[in-house]
Amino acid sequence: MDTLIAAFPENIYSALESAKTIRFKNPDNEIRNIVFIGMGGSGIGAKIVAEWIQDKVNVPTDLLQDYTLPKFVNKHTLVIASSYSGNTEETIATLLLAKEAGAHIIGICSGGSLQQICAENSYDCVVVPGGNPPRTATAYSITHIINCLINLGLIETSVLKTLENAVSVITSNIEEIKEEANKLAAYLNGKTPMFYSSTEYEPIIIRARQQFNENSKVLCIHNVIPEMNHNELVGWGGGNDSYAPVFFDTKDMNIQNTKRFELTMEVIGKKTSNKLVINSKGANKIERSLYLIHLIDWASLYLANLNGTDPIEIDCINYLKTELSKL
């Protein structure tokens, strides 16, 4: 896992290079909405990109993480299905429904049934390097989803350059990232992590929750400001030092949310002596997001080391998949 996390910036560069040679078929019909399909480590890249492009794309986007398909999906829908293995049960089931609905389909995978379905139906399919845990391939899904949207004329080409610049922010600050990751891991050790950010960065703290779940084998809670000010903040009346709130401060919140952050920390501070603020670096949302992703990934590994747990092991998920395959 150490090697795989360290390869994150290199993987983005690699994906950017391969993206230069990939061209996608033009849809037969006007694209009026975009649907991403993907679970877990395969789906988080789509969730991150969907948040990034909200102010850049002129059609609505949605992320599906179940077996069902909304009624609005039709020949005017772009469906991007991301499954690292290519065999994710929910993703394949939903993909087949999208096929029946006549959607314009593109796959991202390392092989498996998804690649086969795409080949049989002449769908475009981006094949990425395989053989690793899906959560370590997020760099590939993020990059290729963005490249796909650019190729189809849905977002500007400048987003790829921003992604490249974001890698430079990571590599030029790698020692500080690891130092902060060590502090975060030590702070969380033996406590229940509670991650808070502004709404725009919810995909990043979902990524944090997922990484600490799988790598560190700990349960986590996440919520966003301002929504948590209307419910969870009251729940802190029963809070104590067994919880470890982490506030992700990206320095780009509007003035009201900036004040809400301050007041939220003040209220929570009366119920627990634990508080940690994680600051991001970068000139825009993409740079700040990737910086935080890399910091989070390292912290989840360091906490696994402190816990004495194997960050690769996912036996319970494998058991669940085996039992489901018997149906």
N, C-alpha and C positions, 0 to 999 in steps of 0.2 A: 504493500500500500504506500509505503514511503516513496518508492520509485514512481508509482502511478500518479501520486499527487504532485510530485516534483515536475512531472511531464506536462502539467496543465498548460502553461504558456507555450511550450513547444508544440503541443497538440493543436492549439489554435493556429499557429503559424503553418503547420502541416495542412490543416483543413483549408486555410486561406489559399495555399498554393494549389491544392487539388481543385478548389472551387473555380479557379481561373480556367480550367479545361472543361467544366461542366456546363452544358446548355440544356434547357428544358423546353419541351413542346409547348407551343402556344395553346391555350385552352380554346375549344370550339365555341364556347359561349362566354359572355361577359362575366367576370368574377364579381359577385355582389356580397359575398361573405367568405370568411376563412375559418375552417375548423381544424384544430390540431388534435391528434389522437396520440396518447402516450401515457404510460404508467411509471411511477417511481422515478428511478434515475434516467429513464428514457424520456419521460414526460416533463421533467423539470426544466429542460432546455427550452421547450416550447412555451412553458409558463413564463419563463424569464423574457424570452423574445416578445411574447404577446404584450407584456407590460412595457417593454422598451418602445414598441412601434405604435402605441396608442395615439400619439400625436403626429405620426408620420404616414399612416395608412388611412384611406378614405372609406374603408368598408369595415363592418364589425368583425371581431374575432371571438372565438370560443375555444375552450379546451375540454375535450371529452375524456373521462377516466372511468368508464363503466362499459357495460355491454350494449347500451342503447344509443339510438341516434335521434336527434331532434327532427321534428317534421319539416322544419325549414330547409334542411339539406336537400339540394336538388342539382340540376345541371349547371347552376350558377354558383356552386360552392366549390372552393378549393379545399381539398382535404389533404393535409400532410400527416402521414402516419409514421410515428417514430417508435421503433422497437429495436433495441440494441441487438438482442438475440435473433429477432425476426420471428419469434414464436410466442410473444406475449398473448395470452389467451383473450383478454378483453380487447386488445388492440386489433387482433385479427378478426374477432367477431364484429366489431364496429366497422372495420374496413369493408367487410363483405356487405354490410348494410349500405354503406356509402356507395359501393359499386352498383347495387340495385337501384339506388336513388339517382344514378347517372352523374355523380360528382366527378370533378377533375381531380385525380388522385396522384400523389407523389409519395414514395416511400423513402425512409432513411433507416438503414439497418446494417448488420454485418453479415447477413445471409438469412437462412431459415425460410419459413413459410411466406413471410412478407416479400422477400426477394422473388420467390417463386410465383406468387400471385401477380406481382408487378410484371414479371417477364411474360406470363401467360396472357395478360391483358394489355400489353404494350404500354404500361404505365412507366413513367420515369422513376428511377430508383437510385439513390445515392448509397453506395456500399462503403462502409467505414471499416477500419481495422478492428478485428474481433478478438475474443479470447479473454477479456478482462471483465470485472464487475461493471454493470451498466452505469453506476454512479460515477465511474472514472472516465466516462466517454462524453461527458456533458460539453466539453469544448467542441467536439465534432458536431453534435446536434445543434448547438447554438449557431455555429458558423454556417452550416449547410442550410439551416432554415432561413437565415438571413439572406444567403446567396440565392436561394430559391425565390424568395419574395422580390429580390432585386431583378432577377432574370425575367420574372413575369411582369415587371414594371409596376409593382405595387408599392415599393419604397425606393428611395434614392440610393444611388451607388455609394454615396459618402459614408453610409453606415459601416461598410466593410473597412474603410480607412479608420473610422473611429474604433473599430474592434482591434485593428492592428496597433493603434496608439495605446489602447488599453493594456496590451501585452507588455509594452514598454514600461508602463506605470508599475506593473507587477515586478518585472525583472529588475528594475532600478531600485525597488524597495523591498527586495526579498528578505534581507536580514531583519528589517523592522517587522515585516509580516510574520516571520517565524517567532520573533521575540514576543509580539502581541499575542500570537496563537498560544504560546507557552503560558502566558499570563492568564488567558481565557480558560485554558484547560485546568490550571491549578485552582482558579476561582470556582469552577464548576464541580470539581472533584468532591464527590459525596453529597451533592445537592441536586435538586430538580431544576434544570435549566428553564428559564422563561425568557423568550426572545421577543423584543419589541422594536418596531420600526414604524416609519410613516407608511401609508398605504402603498405608495409607489414602489416600495422595496419589499413588499410582502413575499414575492417569489424568492427573494434572497434569504429571508428568515425561514421560509418553508424548506429551502435547501439546507439551512443550518439544522433544522429539526431532523430532516431525513439523514443527514450525515452523522449526527450524534446518535440517532437511532441505530443505524447500521454499523458504523465504525466503532462507536464507543459502547454500544449496547445499553443505552440509557433512554428513559422516557423523557420527553420534552413538551413544553407548551409554547405556543407562539400566538401573538395577537398584534393588531396594528392600532396606531393612533391616527384619527380620532375615535374609531369605532369602540375600542376598549374603554374609552372614557364614559360610555353609556351603559356599561354592564360589568366587565371584569374588574374595573377599578373598585367597585363596591365589594366584590369578592375578596379583595385584599384585606377586608376586615378580619378575615380568618388567616391572614398570612403570618409567616414566621421565618426563622432563619434556616429552615430546611429548603427554602426556595432561593434561587439565585437569579434575580432579574438582570438581563443584559440589554442595554439600550444602544441601538445602532444609530449613531448620529452622522448623517450624511451631509449636513450643512447646506442642504438645498430645499428645506421645507418652507412652506409659506409662513408668514409671521404668526398666524393663529396656531398652527401646529407646533411651531417652535416654542411658543408659550405653553401649549398643552404638554409638550415633552417635559418642560421644567416643572410644571405643576404636578404632573404624573409622578415624576421622580420624588418630589417632595412628599406626596401622599403615601407612596409605597415605602419611602424612607422611614415613616413612622411605624411600620409594621415589620421591618426587617433591617438589620444592620448591613445586609449585603447589597451592593450596587456596583455595577461595572458599566462604563461607557466605552463603546468601541467606535473609533472615528475612522472614516474612510478617506481615501485619497483619490484624486482624479478631477478632471475638469468638467465631466458630464456624467449622466446616469450610467452609461455603459462602462466607463472607466471605474467609477466608484463601485459598481456592482461586481465586476470581475475581481477587483481588489479584495472585496469582502468575501467573495466565494473562495478565493485561494486561502485567505486567512482562516476562514471557517473550516476548510478541509484539513489544514494542518492541525488546528485545535482539536478536531475530532480524533485525529490519529494520536496526538499527544495524550488526550484523555483516555484513549484505549490503552496506551502504554501504562498510564497511572493505574488503571483498573486491572491490568494484567489480562486483557481480553484480546482475542484475535480479530482485527478489523476486517478481515476477509470473510470470516465465517458467517453464513446465513442459513444455518441448518433448519430453523423453523419455517422459513420461506420455502425451502426445498421440500420439506415434508408436506406443506400445504399444497404445493404444485403437484406432488406425487399423488396425493389423495384425490385432488380434483380431476386428475387425468383418468381416474377409475370410473368417473361418471359417464 
